[in-house]
Amino acid sequence: MSGFGVKTETLNEFAGHLDRLEDALRKSADIVGGCVADPGIFGIFGGQIYGAGASMHCGKARDHLNKYSENVQEFSDRVREAAKKYDANEQESEKLITEAGKGIDEVKVK
């Protein structure tokens, strides 16, 4: 016996939290990616350069948030898979122990 237990409900709750985080990251990526810098803010002559640079950085931020979102979703999937495997292993172990114990009451010590 390993001396610890796993509550798969808690793992699944955590995976749900990760799903909500992933959704928030995707929404943030969409918002940031939709930013377009107004060249007029920076002036007529240099504004287009600054505006293009700001838009480029918003695009990079969007890409990073999307990648982070993908990683969070992958982790969430792995947490769920671990919970399923633990449950399956737990059920199999219980079955084996039960099978091993069958007939024990018929054993008599002389």
C-alpha positions in Angstrom: 0.0 0.0 0.0 1.4 3.4 -1.0 -0.1 5.2 2.0 -2.0 7.9 0.0 -5.3 8.1 -1.8 -6.5 9.9 -4.8 -9.9 11.6 -5.0 -10.7 11.5 -8.7 -13.6 13.9 -8.2 -11.0 16.5 -7.1 -8.9 15.9 -10.2 -12.0 16.3 -12.4 -12.9 19.5 -10.6 -9.4 20.8 -11.2 -9.6 19.9 -14.9 -12.9 21.9 -15.0 -11.0 24.9 -13.6 -8.3 24.4 -16.2 -11.0 24.4 -18.9 -12.4 27.7 -17.6 -8.8 29.2 -17.6 -8.3 27.9 -21.2 -11.5 29.6 -22.3 -10.5 32.9 -20.6 -7.1 32.7 -22.3 -8.7 32.2 -25.7 -11.1 35.1 -25.2 -8.1 37.3 -24.2 -6.2 36.2 -27.2 -9.1 37.2 -29.5 -9.4 40.6 -27.8 -5.6 41.3 -27.9 -5.4 40.0 -31.5 -8.2 42.3 -32.6 -6.3 45.4 -31.4 -5.4 47.7 -34.3 -3.3 50.7 -33.4 -4.6 54.0 -34.8 -1.8 55.7 -36.6 -3.4 59.1 -35.8 -2.5 58.6 -32.1 1.2 58.8 -32.9 1.1 61.6 -35.4 0.8 61.7 -39.2 4.4 61.0 -40.2 5.6 58.4 -37.7 2.1 57.1 -36.8 2.0 54.4 -39.4 5.3 53.0 -38.3 4.3 53.0 -34.6 0.8 51.7 -35.5 2.2 48.8 -37.5 4.6 48.0 -34.7 1.9 48.0 -32.1 -0.4 45.8 -34.3 2.5 43.4 -34.8 3.1 43.1 -31.1 -0.6 42.6 -30.5 -0.5 39.8 -33.0 2.5 38.2 -31.2 0.7 38.5 -27.9 -2.4 36.8 -29.4 -0.2 33.9 -30.7 1.4 33.5 -27.3 -1.9 33.5 -25.5 -3.3 30.9 -27.9 -0.3 28.7 -27.4 -0.6 29.0 -23.6 -4.3 28.2 -24.0 -3.4 25.0 -26.0 -1.0 24.0 -23.3 -3.5 24.5 -20.5 -6.1 22.4 -22.5 -3.6 19.6 -23.0 -2.8 19.6 -19.3 -6.5 19.5 -18.5 -6.9 16.5 -20.8 -4.0 14.8 -19.1 -5.5 15.4 -15.6 -8.8 13.8 -16.8 -7.0 10.9 -18.3 -5.1 10.3 -15.1 -8.3 10.3 -13.1 -9.8 7.7 -15.5 -6.7 5.5 -15.3 -6.7 5.7 -11.5 -10.4 4.8 -11.3 -9.8 1.9 -13.7 -6.8 0.7 -11.7 -8.7 1.1 -8.4 -11.6 -1.0 -9.7 -9.3 -3.7 -11.1 -7.4 -3.9 -7.8 -10.6 -4.2 -5.8 -11.7 -7.0 -8.1 -8.4 -8.9 -7.7 -8.5 -8.5 -3.9 -12.1 -9.7 -3.8 -11.3 -12.7 -6.0 -8.2 -13.6 -3.8 -10.4 -13.5 -0.7 -13.1 -15.9 -2.0 -13.2 -19.1 -0.1 -11.1 -17.8 2.8 -14.0 -18.4 5.2 -13.8 -22.1 4.2 -10.3 -22.4 5.4 -10.1 -24.1 8.8 -7.1 -24.1 11.0 -6.5 -27.5 12.7 
